[in-house]
Amino acid sequence: MQSFLVGALRLRCPNCQQGRVLARWPNKIFPECPRCGLSFFREQGYYIGGMIITYGLTLAVVIPVFLVSLLLPDLKAVSHNGRFALWVLFAVPLSFLLMPYAYSLWLHLDFWLEPWTPPTRP
């Protein structure tokens, strides 16, 4: 379980733990592991699970920060539209920051639950 999380956070292949998952930040994923050849795309729409994890992680950060911000007296002077703009300016970059890790976590979770093998190389 520990190597599963470490590999996901390091953005490495779930099979060999060496090859990189991301070709470009934030979510350009290699079609396969450059090291072992494991396919990172099992089917059409595979990374919808990664998008759900991104959404959940973003909410897990935004909601506690929002609740703490309710205690700040200076924020009450800002209009509702101003507060909404601040939350959008906080949540959108946060989701982009968390996206690669969520996609890698999804890939590692799926591989951990139902491992598949890379094609044999000549």
Backbone torsions as a table, in degrees:
resi	resn	phi	psi	omega
1	MET	NA	-38.5	-178.4
2	GLN	-65.9	-42.8	179.8
3	SER	-66.8	-29.7	175.9
4	PHE	-60.5	-48.4	-179.6
5	LEU	-72.1	-39.9	-180.0
6	VAL	-64.0	-44.3	178.1
7	GLY	-62.8	-39.6	178.7
8	ALA	-65.9	-42.6	-179.4
9	LEU	-72.2	-26.7	177.1
10	ARG	-84.3	-4.1	-179.9
11	LEU	60.0	46.4	-178.8
12	ARG	-112.4	164.1	179.4
13	CYS	-60.1	135.6	179.6
14	PRO	-71.4	-18.6	-178.3
15	ASN	-86.0	-57.4	-174.7
16	CYS	-99.2	-13.6	-178.7
17	GLN	61.8	15.1	-177.8
18	GLN	-113.7	-50.7	-176.1
19	GLY	-70.2	146.2	179.0
20	ARG	-77.5	147.3	177.5
21	VAL	-86.5	-39.7	-174.6
22	LEU	-94.6	132.3	173.8
23	ALA	-88.0	-31.6	-178.6
24	ARG	-156.7	143.9	179.7
25	TRP	-76.0	145.1	3.5
26	PRO	-92.7	-25.0	-173.8
27	ASN	-143.3	26.5	174.2
28	LYS	-83.3	106.0	-174.0
29	ILE	-100.5	138.2	174.9
30	PHE	-59.4	145.4	176.6
31	PRO	-66.8	-28.9	177.6
32	GLU	-151.1	165.2	179.5
33	CYS	-67.1	127.5	178.8
34	PRO	-67.6	-16.2	-177.3
35	ARG	-94.5	-52.9	-174.4
36	CYS	-109.3	-10.7	177.6
37	GLY	85.8	7.6	178.8
38	LEU	-64.0	128.7	179.0
39	SER	-70.4	131.6	177.8
40	PHE	-94.6	-0.7	179.0
41	PHE	-125.0	99.6	-176.8
42	ARG	-81.2	-29.9	-178.1
43	GLU	-163.4	170.1	177.9
44	GLN	-61.4	133.2	178.6
45	GLY	74.0	21.9	-174.5
46	TYR	-59.5	-37.8	-173.2
47	TYR	-88.7	15.8	171.7
48	ILE	-62.7	-35.5	175.3
49	GLY	-61.2	-37.6	176.6
50	GLY	-65.3	-36.9	177.1
51	MET	-66.3	-37.2	177.7
52	ILE	-66.1	-40.3	177.4
53	ILE	-64.8	-40.3	176.7
54	THR	-59.0	-46.0	179.1
55	TYR	-60.2	-46.1	-179.6
56	GLY	-64.3	-43.1	178.8
57	LEU	-65.3	-39.6	178.3
58	THR	-62.7	-44.6	177.8
59	LEU	-64.6	-36.1	179.7
60	ALA	-64.5	-23.4	176.6
61	VAL	-94.0	-43.8	-173.2
62	VAL	-67.4	-42.4	-175.9
63	ILE	-63.8	-49.1	177.3
64	PRO	-62.6	-37.9	178.4
65	VAL	-65.3	-38.8	177.2
66	PHE	-62.7	-45.1	-179.2
67	LEU	-63.8	-38.6	176.5
68	VAL	-67.6	-36.1	-178.7
69	SER	-67.3	-22.2	177.3
70	LEU	-65.0	-22.5	179.6
71	LEU	-83.4	-12.6	-178.3
72	LEU	-79.1	123.7	-176.7
73	PRO	-71.5	-30.7	-176.8
74	ASP	-68.4	-27.4	-176.9
75	LEU	-73.3	-19.0	-179.8
76	LYS	-70.4	-19.9	179.0
77	ALA	-79.4	-15.4	-179.7
78	VAL	-82.6	140.6	-178.9
79	SER	-66.3	167.5	178.6
80	HIS	-61.6	-42.2	178.5
81	ASN	-65.5	-37.4	177.8
82	GLY	-65.2	-42.2	177.3
83	ARG	-64.9	-40.4	177.8
84	PHE	-61.5	-43.6	178.8
85	ALA	-62.5	-39.9	177.2
86	LEU	-62.6	-40.8	-179.5
87	TRP	-69.4	-37.4	175.9
88	VAL	-65.1	-42.3	179.0
89	LEU	-67.1	-19.6	175.8
90	PHE	-89.8	-45.7	-171.8
91	ALA	-74.1	-39.3	-176.8
92	VAL	-66.0	-51.4	176.5
93	PRO	-62.8	-33.2	177.6
94	LEU	-62.4	-42.0	179.6
95	SER	-65.9	-36.4	176.0
96	PHE	-67.4	-34.3	177.6
97	LEU	-68.4	-38.2	-177.7
98	LEU	-83.8	-18.8	-173.5
99	MET	-55.8	-49.8	-178.7
100	PRO	-61.0	-37.5	-179.8
101	TYR	-70.5	-36.1	177.8
102	ALA	-67.1	-42.0	178.5
103	TYR	-64.4	-42.7	178.4
104	SER	-65.4	-39.6	178.0
105	LEU	-62.6	-41.7	177.9
106	TRP	-61.9	-45.7	179.4
107	LEU	-61.4	-45.9	-180.0
108	HIS	-67.6	-39.6	178.7
109	LEU	-62.9	-45.4	179.1
110	ASP	-63.9	-42.1	179.2
111	PHE	-66.6	-36.4	179.5
112	TRP	-67.4	-40.4	-178.8
113	LEU	-75.5	-39.5	-176.5
114	GLU	-143.5	81.4	-175.8
115	PRO	-62.8	144.2	172.9
116	TRP	-124.8	160.0	-175.2
117	THR	-107.6	149.2	175.6
118	PRO	-73.1	156.4	177.2
119	PRO	-66.1	149.8	178.3
120	THR	-72.8	136.5	-179.2
121	ARG	-98.1	142.4	-178.9
122	PRO	-70.3	NA	NA
